[in-house]
Amino acid sequence: MSGPWELYWNRLFEPGDFAEGAPGNALTVTIPAQWKSYENNGQALSNEGYATYRMQFVVSSEVAGQPLGLYFNNVATAYRFWINGERVDGNGTVGTDAKHMVPRSYPKVYFFQPRPGDNEIIIQVSNFAQRTGGIWESIELGDAEDIASLQRNRVMLWTFVTGCLLLMTVFSAFLFLFRRQERAALWFGLICLAICIRSSLLGESFVYVLFPGLSWEWGVKLEYLSEIVTIISLAVFVNKQYPQDAVPRIFLPFVVALTGFGAFVLATPAKVYTQLMVPYVIVLLFPVFLYVMYVYIRAAFRRRIGSWANMLGFLVFFLTVIHEVLYYTGYISYGGLVSFGLLFFLLTQLLNLSLLFTRAVTQSEMLSMELNQVIASQEETIRQRTSSLQALNLQLEQGNLELSRIEQARSKLLAEVHHDLSTPITAIKGFSKAISTEVIAAEEAPAYAGRIYERSLLLEQLIDNVVELSQLKLGETPFQLDEVPLLPFLRQLCKRYAADTMVKGITLTWEEHDLTLPMERELLVALDRFRFERVFANLISNAVKYTPNDGHIRVWIDFRIPEGSDHGHVTIHVKDSGIGIPEGELEHIFKRRYRIPGIWQSTTGSGLGLAICTEIIARHQGEIGVRSHPGQGSDFFISLPAKLGDSSANTGRNTEGG
């Protein structure tokens, strides 16, 4: 909703004020933009004040039949609004001065029912709390479901970022607890924690939803303070990483200055310290970043361990910081990339820390091998130095035990990520591959990485199935239904899957049980070929799973049609000679995550296959069921609407079976 908008500066109007026309002269503006970018009589407006925005837009009768959504991003610093004369909601309290205004600014979503033809939105905005004023981020209008999906995706994205940062914080804390001399890990964890707090205050700002009692003023203070802590911790972390290349005497004055600015932030309101954002960036932030880059470049040219990866990760982070500064100073229209840049940088650090401990384990093993060689070749020397060698062995054992504890802590953290965090599956698989080649001992790495990778694949399959089942239940999965000649289609599917079942020693056969059709007539069913084959493949897979070798699977159909009609129902049967299902369990097997006690619990899988099949068949206006007895196999059947059609009208890929 970029505009044009009517802007009434330093006036707060409500819908009733426009009943008899415009109550005064208005500026014509577009958003997003700060107030200072607008001009009135040749003079720029102030970012401090209040104003009324008004827009009229036309909605067609087709669109008016569905609810719409409004996505308000950050508005500085309080607003309330009306749609078609009705008060909807707002954020904070709008006032004509700082005394009567309560600032509040974070993204919110609203839904409303439009009316055909002209629609009106009126927004009152006031700002007496910070350097930015007005609707300086976009307002998005769209279908209610699309807006809700947009908000959900953004929340998931920011939750993923903050979740990763929080996990890195915990990992670094355990690393430091198990190995106190690794102080770099402590500062690394502090960086992750500070940027995690800052990320929760930016983007979707879900910290205000989790803690509604948190005031906007303290939220902004936490944002600035977390950034200061991040900068100081980053520089100290680099000094601990490469002490030979660091120049602490250069950095120390900036630490004092940043600490002083943090105290200034705590002591003054946002209206004061936000005005110093540009000097703060130029005088304090950029020099520290340049110092860190200098240390990394110096370490890289001296071929320090991991310096090139660190330099690349920090360069990406530095570019996102510049981008964020340009965003907050109004030179570009979108921001929020700094958290992702830092996440990339932190991932490179995490990789380097893992490589560091891998090298430590390797060096320990090499020392043990060298010691064994010395023992074998110099027995006399060993006898003379038994006590010193015993002490050395004890130190080596203690070192190995400590490294083992560190490895166990890291493994436990990875297991928690594997269990609780579904979004970063791709990162887990990539990390597990890295482990299998470099992180642990060569003889242990393949088995360890293989288990992590297999579990991540199983979790990924479960998540895919859950997402697919949820989309099916919500009707978000599109279906392309075509009238398909059923007999050739099923013949083709049986032929396609017969080879797979034969590998398991099971025969898959297609049978036509006395099915006679009138001349030049074909049995037609409205199918989404891809989704129906998904159901067919699942039933065949289950049949193979629970059918012993040398068993058989039979597929046939029954067609019943009322006399004098071309429409009826067809029933597709998939019957196996497997172990069968107890009668008391038949009504439960199509439920989500349900497994029959006993042998069914010993099999792998997500437990969602039959539930997904049920939803797919329901979208085809059909039903799925089963008949079974223990030891006599199972007969899964699908009932679908069908009709008799002219076979000459169905040629090409339909006749071939899709």
C-alpha positions in Angstrom: 0.0 0.0 0.0 2.6 2.5 -1.1 0.1 5.2 -1.9 -0.8 7.8 -2.8 -1.9 8.8 0.8 -3.3 12.0 2.1 -1.2 13.3 5.0 -2.6 15.8 7.5 0.4 17.1 9.5 0.0 17.8 13.2 -3.7 16.9 13.1 -5.5 13.8 14.3 -8.7 13.1 12.3 -11.2 10.3 12.7 -13.6 9.0 10.1 -16.4 11.4 11.2 -14.2 14.3 10.3 -14.3 13.3 6.6 -18.1 12.9 6.4 -18.5 16.3 4.7 -15.3 16.2 2.7 -11.7 16.9 3.5 -11.3 18.9 6.7 -8.3 20.8 5.5 -5.4 20.8 3.0 -3.4 17.6 2.8 0.0 16.5 1.5 0.1 13.7 -1.0 2.7 11.2 0.0 3.9 7.7 -0.5 5.1 5.1 2.1 7.3 3.8 3.5 9.1 7.0 4.3 10.1 9.1 7.3 8.3 12.4 8.0 11.5 14.3 7.4 11.5 13.2 3.7 8.2 15.1 3.1 8.0 18.8 2.5 5.3 21.3 3.3 5.6 24.7 1.7 9.2 24.0 0.7 10.3 22.9 4.2 11.0 19.4 5.4 8.7 18.0 8.1 10.1 17.0 11.5 10.3 13.4 12.6 8.8 14.5 15.9 5.1 15.2 15.9 1.8 13.6 14.9 -0.2 13.2 11.7 -3.2 11.5 10.1 -2.8 9.3 7.0 -5.9 8.6 4.8 -6.3 6.4 1.7 -9.3 5.3 -0.3 -9.0 2.2 -2.5 -11.4 0.2 -4.6 -12.2 -3.4 -4.1 -14.0 -5.5 -6.7 -17.1 -7.5 -5.7 -15.2 -10.7 -6.3 -12.5 -9.7 -3.9 -14.9 -8.3 -1.4 -16.4 -11.8 -0.8 -13.2 -12.9 1.0 -11.5 -11.4 4.1 -8.4 -9.4 3.6 -5.3 -8.9 5.8 -3.2 -5.9 6.7 0.5 -6.5 7.7 1.8 -3.5 9.6 5.5 -3.5 9.9 7.3 -1.0 12.3 5.5 2.4 12.6 7.3 5.1 14.6 6.2 5.1 17.3 2.5 4.6 18.0 -0.5 4.3 15.8 -4.3 3.6 15.7 -6.4 3.2 12.6 -9.9 2.8 11.2 -11.1 0.8 8.2 -14.4 1.8 6.6 -15.3 3.9 9.7 -14.7 1.0 12.2 -11.9 1.2 14.8 -9.7 -1.9 14.3 -6.7 -1.7 16.6 -3.3 -0.1 16.9 0.0 -0.3 18.7 0.9 2.0 21.7 -1.1 5.1 22.5 -1.3 8.0 20.1 -0.9 11.5 21.6 -0.2 15.1 20.7 2.8 15.3 23.0 5.3 13.0 24.7 3.3 13.1 28.0 0.2 11.6 26.5 1.9 9.2 24.1 2.9 5.6 24.9 5.4 4.3 22.3 5.0 0.7 21.0 6.5 -0.5 17.7 6.6 -4.1 16.3 4.9 -5.9 13.4 1.2 -6.8 13.7 -1.4 -8.4 11.5 -5.0 -7.4 11.2 -7.9 -9.0 9.3 -11.1 -7.3 8.0 -14.0 -7.8 5.6 -13.9 -5.3 2.7 -16.9 -3.9 1.0 -17.4 -3.8 -2.8 -16.3 -0.5 -4.3 -14.7 2.3 -2.2 -12.9 1.4 1.0 -11.2 3.8 3.4 -8.3 3.5 5.8 -7.4 6.2 8.3 -4.2 5.9 10.4 -3.2 8.2 13.2 0.6 8.2 14.0 2.6 10.0 16.6 6.2 10.1 17.6 7.9 11.9 20.4 10.2 9.0 21.4 13.0 8.5 18.8 14.8 9.8 15.8 12.6 8.0 13.3 9.0 9.2 12.7 6.1 8.1 10.5 5.3 4.9 8.6 8.9 4.1 7.7 8.2 0.5 6.8 5.7 -0.9 4.4 2.1 -1.8 5.0 1.1 -4.9 3.1 -2.5 -5.7 2.0 -3.6 -9.1 0.6 -5.7 -12.1 1.0 -6.2 -13.1 4.6 -4.6 -16.5 4.1 -1.6 -15.1 2.3 -1.0 -12.4 5.0 -1.3 -15.1 7.7 1.1 -17.3 5.8 3.5 -14.4 5.4 3.5 -13.7 9.1 3.9 -17.4 9.9 6.9 -17.7 7.6 8.6 -14.6 9.0 8.1 -15.8 12.5 9.4 -19.2 11.7 12.5 -17.6 10.0 13.3 -15.4 13.0 12.6 -18.3 15.4 15.1 -20.4 13.4 17.7 -17.7 13.6 17.3 -17.1 17.3 17.0 -20.8 18.0 20.3 -21.5 16.2 22.0 -18.6 18.1 20.7 -19.9 21.4 21.9 -23.4 20.7 25.3 -22.0 19.9 25.3 -20.2 23.2 24.6 -23.4 25.1 27.2 -25.3 23.1 29.8 -22.6 23.9 28.9 -22.6 27.5 29.3 -26.3 27.9 32.6 -26.1 25.9 34.0 -23.6 28.4 32.7 -25.5 31.4 34.5 -28.6 30.3 37.6 -26.8 29.3 38.1 -23.6 31.2 41.3 -22.6 29.4 39.3 -22.1 26.2 38.2 -18.6 27.0 37.6 -17.9 23.4 34.6 -20.2 23.6 33.2 -18.1 26.5 33.3 -14.9 24.4 31.9 -16.8 21.4 28.9 -17.8 23.5 28.5 -14.2 24.8 28.4 -13.0 21.1 25.7 -15.6 20.3 23.6 -14.7 23.4 23.8 -10.9 22.7 22.8 -11.3 19.0 20.1 -13.7 20.0 18.6 -11.1 22.3 18.9 -8.5 19.6 17.3 -10.7 17.0 14.3 -11.4 19.2 13.8 -7.6 19.4 14.1 -7.0 15.7 12.3 -8.6 12.7 9.0 -9.9 14.1 9.9 -8.7 17.6 8.2 -11.7 19.1 9.8 -10.8 22.5 7.1 -8.2 22.9 4.5 -10.9 22.4 6.2 -13.3 24.9 6.7 -10.5 27.4 3.9 -8.0 27.0 5.0 -6.1 30.1 8.3 -5.1 28.4 8.1 -1.4 27.5 9.2 -0.1 24.2 11.8 2.1 25.9 13.5 -0.8 27.5 13.2 -2.8 24.4 15.2 -0.2 22.5 17.8 0.0 25.3 18.2 -3.8 25.1 18.6 -3.6 21.4 21.5 -1.0 21.7 23.1 -2.7 24.7 23.1 -6.1 23.0 24.8 -4.6 20.0 27.4 -3.0 22.2 28.1 -6.3 24.0 28.3 -8.0 20.6 30.9 -5.6 19.3 33.1 -5.7 22.5 32.8 -9.5 22.7 33.6 -9.9 19.1 36.8 -7.9 19.4 37.9 -9.8 22.6 37.1 -13.1 20.9 39.3 -12.2 18.0 42.1 -11.2 20.4 41.8 -14.6 22.1 41.8 -16.4 18.8 44.9 -14.8 17.4 46.8 -13.2 20.3 50.0 -13.0 18.2 48.2 -10.8 15.6 46.1 -8.7 17.9 46.9 -5.1 19.0 45.0 -4.7 22.3 46.3 -1.2 23.0 44.5 0.0 19.9 41.2 -1.7 20.9 41.2 -0.7 24.6 40.1 3.0 24.0 37.2 1.8 21.9 36.1 -0.6 24.7 36.1 2.3 27.2 34.2 4.4 24.7 31.6 1.7 23.9 31.1 1.0 27.7 30.6 4.7 28.2 28.0 4.9 25.4 26.2 1.9 26.9 26.0 3.8 30.2 24.7 6.8 28.3 22.0 4.6 26.7 20.9 3.4 30.2 20.8 6.9 31.6 18.9 8.7 28.8 15.6 8.1 27.0 15.5 6.8 23.4 14.7 10.2 22.1 18.2 11.4 23.1 20.5 8.5 22.3 18.8 7.4 19.1 19.8 10.9 17.7 23.4 9.8 18.0 23.1 6.7 15.9 25.2 8.0 12.9 28.1 9.3 15.1 27.9 6.1 17.1 28.3 4.0 13.9 31.0 6.2 12.4 33.1 6.8 15.5 32.7 3.6 17.5 31.2 0.8 15.5 33.1 1.0 12.2 36.6 1.4 13.8 36.1 -1.8 15.8 34.9 -3.7 12.8 37.9 -2.5 10.8 40.2 -3.6 13.7 38.7 -7.1 13.7 39.1 -7.3 9.9 42.7 -6.1 10.3 43.4 -8.9 12.8 41.8 -11.5 10.5 43.7 -10.3 7.4 47.0 -10.3 9.4 46.3 -13.8 10.6 45.4 -15.0 7.1 48.7 -13.7 5.6 50.6 -15.4 8.4 48.6 -18.7 7.7 47.0 -19.1 11.1 44.7 -22.0 11.5 41.1 -21.2 10.2 42.0 -17.6 9.5 40.8 -17.6 5.9 37.4 -19.0 6.8 37.1 -16.5 9.7 38.0 -13.6 7.4 35.4 -14.7 4.8 32.7 -15.2 7.5 33.4 -11.8 9.1 33.4 -10.1 5.7 29.9 -11.3 5.0 28.9 -10.1 8.5 30.5 -6.7 8.0 28.6 -6.2 4.7 25.3 -7.0 6.3 26.1 -4.5 9.1 26.8 -1.8 6.5 23.5 -2.7 4.8 21.7 -2.4 8.2 23.2 1.0 8.8 22.0 2.2 5.4 18.5 0.8 6.2 18.2 2.6 9.5 19.5 5.8 8.1 16.8 5.7 5.3 19.0 5.1 2.3 17.6 1.6 1.4 14.0 0.3 2.0 14.6 -3.1 3.5 16.8 -4.4 6.3 17.1 -7.2 8.9 20.0 -9.0 7.3 22.6 -8.5 10.0 21.4 -11.4 12.1 21.8 -13.7 9.1 25.2 -12.3 8.4 26.3 -12.9 12.0 24.8 -16.4 11.9 27.0 -17.2 8.8 30.0 -15.8 10.7 29.2 -17.8 13.8 28.9 -21.0 11.7 32.4 -20.5 10.4 33.6 -20.0 14.0 31.8 -23.1 15.1 33.4 -25.1 12.3 36.8 -23.8 13.3 36.3 -24.7 16.9 35.3 -28.2 15.9 38.4 -28.5 13.7 40.5 -27.2 16.6 39.4 -30.0 18.9 39.7 -32.6 16.1 43.4 -31.6 15.7 43.8 -31.8 19.5 42.5 -35.4 19.4 44.7 -36.2 16.4 47.8 -34.8 18.2 47.0 -36.8 21.3 46.8 -40.0 19.2 50.1 -39.1 17.5 51.8 -38.6 20.9 50.5 -42.0 22.0 51.9 -43.7 18.9 55.3 -42.0 19.3 55.4 -43.0 23.0 54.8 -46.7 22.0 57.6 -46.5 19.5 59.9 -45.1 22.2 58.9 -47.9 24.6 59.6 -50.5 21.9 63.0 -49.2 20.9 64.4 -48.0 24.2 63.5 -50.4 26.9 66.4 -49.5 29.1 65.5 -45.8 28.9 61.9 -46.6 29.8 63.1 -48.5 32.9 65.1 -45.5 34.0 62.3 -43.1 33.5 59.3 -45.1 34.5 58.0 -42.6 37.0 58.2 -39.7 34.6 56.5 -41.7 31.8 53.8 -42.8 34.2 53.1 -39.1 35.0 53.1 -38.3 31.3 50.7 -41.2 30.6 48.4 -39.9 33.4 48.4 -36.4 31.8 47.6 -37.9 28.4 44.8 -40.0 29.9 43.4 -36.9 31.7 43.6 -35.0 28.5 41.8 -37.7 26.6 39.1 -37.9 29.2 38.6 -34.2 29.1 38.4 -34.3 25.3 35.9 -37.2 25.6 33.8 -35.1 27.9 33.8 -32.2 25.5 32.9 -34.6 22.7 30.0 -36.0 24.7 28.7 -32.6 25.5 28.8 -31.7 21.8 27.1 -34.9 20.8 24.4 -34.3 23.4 23.8 -30.8 22.0 23.6 -32.2 18.4 21.1 -34.8 19.6 18.9 -32.1 21.1 19.1 -30.1 17.9 18.2 -33.3 16.0 15.2 -33.9 18.3 13.8 -30.5 18.8 14.7 -28.3 15.9 13.1 -29.3 12.6 13.9 -26.3 10.5 17.7 -26.7 10.2 17.7 -30.3 8.9 19.8 -29.3 5.9 22.4 -27.8 8.3 22.4 -31.0 10.4 23.1 -33.2 7.3 25.9 -30.9 6.2 27.4 -30.9 9.7 27.1 -34.6 10.0 29.0 -35.1 6.7 31.7 -32.8 8.0 31.9 -34.9 11.2 32.2 -38.1 9.1 35.3 -36.7 7.4 37.2 -34.5 9.8 35.8 -34.0 13.3 36.4 -37.2 15.2 38.9 -40.1 15.0 39.2 -41.7 11.6 38.2 -45.2 12.8 35.1 -43.9 14.6 33.9 -41.2 12.3 32.0 -43.1 9.6 29.8 -45.0 12.0 29.1 -41.9 14.1 28.3 -39.7 11.2 26.3 -42.4 9.5 24.0 -42.7 12.5 23.5 -38.9 12.6 22.8 -38.8 8.9 20.3 -41.7 9.0 18.4 -40.1 11.9 18.3 -36.7 10.1 16.9 -38.4 7.0 14.3 -40.1 9.1 13.4 -36.8 10.9 13.3 -35.1 7.5 10.9 -37.8 6.2 8.7 -37.3 9.3 8.7 -33.5 8.9 7.9 -33.8 5.2 5.0 -36.2 5.9 3.7 -33.9 8.7 3.9 -30.9 6.5 2.2 -32.8 3.6 -0.6 -34.1 6.0 -1.1 -30.6 7.4 -1.3 -29.0 4.0 -3.8 -31.7 2.9 -6.0 -31.1 6.0 -5.9 -27.4 5.4 -6.7 -27.7 1.7 -3.4 -25.9 0.8 -2.3 -28.7 -1.6 -3.5 -28.1 -5.2 -5.0 -31.1 -7.0 -5.1 -31.4 -10.8 -8.0 -33.7 -11.4 -8.3 -35.2 -14.9 -10.7 -37.8 -16.3 -8.4 -40.8 -16.5 -9.3 -44.2 -18.1 -8.9 -46.3 -15.0 -8.1 -49.8 -16.4 -5.0 -48.9 -18.5 -3.9 -46.5 -15.7 -4.0 -49.3 -13.1 -2.4 -51.8 -15.5 0.5 -49.4 -16.0 0.9 -48.8 -12.3 1.0 -52.6 -11.5 3.5 -53.1 -14.3 5.6 -50.3 -12.9 5.7 -51.6 -9.3 5.9 -55.3 -10.1 9.6 -55.1 -10.6 10.1 -53.5 -7.2 8.1 -56.2 -5.4 9.8 -59.0 -7.3 13.1 -57.8 -5.7 11.6 -58.7 -2.4 10.5 -62.1 -3.6 6.8 -61.0 -3.8 4.6 -61.3 -6.8 2.4 -58.3 -7.8 -0.4 -59.2 -10.2 -3.2 -57.3 -11.9 -6.6 -59.1 -12.2 -9.7 -58.2 -14.2 -12.6 -60.0 -12.5 -15.3 -60.5 -15.1 -15.4 -56.7 -15.8 -17.3 -56.2 -19.0 -17.9 -52.8 -20.4 -20.2 -51.8 -23.3 -18.6 -51.4 -26.7 -16.7 -48.1 -27.3 -17.1 -47.3 -23.6 -14.4 -46.7 -21.1 -14.4 -46.6 -17.3 -13.4 -43.0 -16.3 -12.4 -41.6 -12.9 -11.4 -38.1 -12.0 -7.8 -38.4 -10.6 -4.8 -36.4 -9.8 -2.3 -38.9 -11.2 0.6 -37.9 -9.0 -1.4 -38.0 -5.8 -3.2 -41.2 -6.6 0.1 -42.9 -7.4 1.3 -41.7 -4.0 -1.6 -43.6 -2.4 -1.0 -46.7 -4.6 2.7 -46.7 -3.8 2.0 -46.5 -0.1 -0.4 -49.4 -0.2 2.0 -51.5 -2.2 4.9 -50.6 0.2 2.9 -51.6 3.2 1.9 -54.8 1.6 5.5 -55.6 0.8 6.6 -54.7 4.3 4.2 -57.1 6.1 4.2 -59.9 3.5 6.8 -62.7 3.8 9.0 -63.8 0.9 7.2 -65.9 -1.8 4.0 -64.0 -1.0 1.7 -62.3 -3.5 -0.1 -59.1 -3.9 -3.3 -58.9 -6.0 -4.9 -55.8 -7.5 -8.4 -55.8 -9.0 -11.4 -53.6 -9.3 -15.2 -53.9 -8.8 -17.6 -51.6 -10.6 -21.2 -51.1 -9.7 -23.4 -48.9 -11.7 -27.2 -48.3 -11.3 -29.3 -49.5 -14.2 -30.0 -46.8 -16.7 -27.2 -44.5 -15.5 -23.6 -43.9 -16.6 -22.4 -42.9 -13.1 -21.5 -45.2 -10.2 -18.6 -46.1 -7.9 -15.5 -48.2 -8.6 -13.7 -50.1 -5.8 -10.0 -50.7 -6.2 -8.6 -53.6 -4.1 -4.9 -54.2 -3.0 -4.8 -57.5 -1.2 -1.7 -59.2 0.2 -1.0 -62.6 1.7 0.8 -61.0 4.7 0.5 -61.3 8.5 -2.9 -59.5 8.6 -4.3 -57.1 11.2 -6.2 -57.8 14.4 -9.9 -56.9 14.1 -9.8 -54.6 17.1 -7.0 -52.5 15.4 -8.7 -51.9 12.0 -10.5 -48.7 13.1 -7.3 -47.2 14.3 -4.7 -47.8 11.5 -5.6 -44.7 9.5 -4.9 -42.4 12.4 -1.8 -40.3 12.6 1.3 -41.9 14.1 -0.7 -45.0 15.1 1.2 -48.3 15.2 -0.3 -51.7 16.0 1.3 -53.2 19.2 3.7 -56.0 18.4 5.3 -56.5 15.1 4.1 -53.2 13.6 6.0 -51.3 16.2 9.2 -52.9 15.1 9.1 -51.4 11.7 10.5 -48.1 10.6 8.6 -45.2 9.1 6.8 -42.0 10.1 3.4 -43.7 10.8 1.7 -41.0 8.7 1.4 -42.9 5.4 -2.1 -44.2 5.7 -3.3 -40.9 7.2 -2.0 -39.1 4.1 -3.6 -41.6 1.9 -7.0 -41.0 3.7 -6.7 -37.2 3.0 -5.7 -37.7 -0.6 -8.7 -40.1 -1.3 -11.0 -37.7 0.5 -10.0 -34.9 -1.9 -11.0 -37.3 -4.7 -14.5 -37.6 -3.1 -13.7 -41.2 -2.2 -13.1 -43.5 0.8 -10.4 -45.9 1.8 -10.8 -48.9 4.1 -9.5 -52.3 5.0 -10.6 -55.8 5.7 -8.2 -58.2 7.4 -7.7 -61.2 9.7 -4.5 -62.2 11.4 -2.6 -64.7 9.3 -4.9 -64.2 6.3 -3.5 -61.1 4.8 -5.1 -57.6 4.3 -7.4 -56.2 1.7 -7.1 -52.4 1.4 -9.8 -51.0 -0.9 -10.4 -47.5 -2.3 -13.9 -46.4 -3.4 -14.1 -43.6 -6.0 -16.9 -42.0 -8.1 -16.7 -43.3 -11.7 -18.6 -43.1 -14.9 -18.8 -44.6 -18.4 -17.4 -42.4 -21.1 -16.6 -42.6 -24.8 -13.3 -44.3 -25.2 -12.6 -42.6 -28.5 -12.4 -39.2 -26.6 -9.6 -40.4 -24.3 -6.4 -40.9 -26.1 -2.7 -40.0 -25.7 -1.2 -40.1 -22.2 -4.6 -41.0 -20.5 -4.8 -44.2 -22.5 -1.2 -45.0 -21.7 -1.9 -44.7 -18.0 -0.4 -41.3 -17.2 
